[in-house]
Amino acid sequence: MRATVLILFMLCILTEEATAASILIIESYHKEFAWDESYNRGIKSVVDNDHTFSHFYMNTKILPSEQFADMASLAWQAYLKLKPDLVVLCDDNAIKLLAYKFGQTKVPVVFLGLNANPRDYGLTKLLNFTGVLERPIFKRSIILADQILPKKSNKKILVVFDNSQTSKASIEPISRNFKSINIGKVKVDFQLIDDFVKWQQVINNAKESGYDALFIGLYHTLVDAEKQHVSPNEVILWTQKHAPLPHFGFWNFSIGARGNVGGYVLDGYLHGQLAGKLISKILKGENPNDLAYEFDRQGRYLFSLEGLKRWRLELPKKVNAQSHWTN
């Protein structure tokens, strides 16, 4: 009897060990980046704690583009060394540089944070892939800003991004050539900027150029006059201090007393949870090719109390009731 119990106990241990999986998360950016931090929390809130996670950071928000391929090679070496049961590719740079290689393997892959069309990177042909598309909620964000700003017909809004591949992929679904568009009665212009000096000029001149508000998108790859990377925190803080107009955002990490006023934003935590659900299904035996791509079906209202006070803005009652708040 005791021998039978011991055998059953050992079988239970072996079963638990057999179901535990190793997961390699290859991230385009860096550990401290708020977007990465939030989607990682989202993933781990859904995926069973028994599984082990390893991370590789490609640092493409900081390194020059000439080094991206080298970082992708190092990420591939990490995969070969770890031999994980599942790989997560995060954001466009990692997906673009590594999708083909992983498509030649049998390891299941979940991507997240993809701004480009999956066809652009050949993902629709890769049977071991599924993932989560990242689609900033542009139209609803612009309409919200129109409701919040002082009443005026024919408003003009300037949307400002850094000139990264991620920024281009974010804008292209609504303006393929980055040309002006109209959303309702609001004219929307776009500027993609390489360096911090130009960024400062554009922000400083926005009011004189006839704009009623700004949207600050991504600002993480700007360089200074010596071509050195400028900290995103420095960029958004300078923008918050010097912008002559209310400035809204599309992502939760950009909102706060030292950032954008607010907006209807994508939440990295919720985005990560969508990826986590796909990961869990695959680890339970489902085929990635049988799992449809996910996307953010909703954002959330997030506003800075300090920002609203500074610009003397009031939210519509329904928006106010649904909003999340930060200082």
Secondary structure, DSSP 8 states (H G I E B T S, - for coil): -HHHHHHHHHHHHHHHHHH--EEEEEESS-TT-HHHHHHHHHHHHHS-TTSEEEEEE--TTTS-GGGHHHHHHHHHHHHHHH--SEEEEEHHHHHHHHHHHHHTSSS-EEEEEE-S-GGGGTGGG-TTEEEEE----HHHHHHHHHHHS---SS-EEEEEEESSHHHHHHHTTT-TT---EEETTEEEEEEEE-BHHHHHHHHHHTTTTT-SEEEE---SS-B-TTS-B--HHHHHHHHHHH-SS-EEESBGGGBSTTSB-EEEEB-HHHHHHHHHHHHHHHHTT--GGGS--EE----EEEEEHHHHHHHT----HHHHHH-EEE-
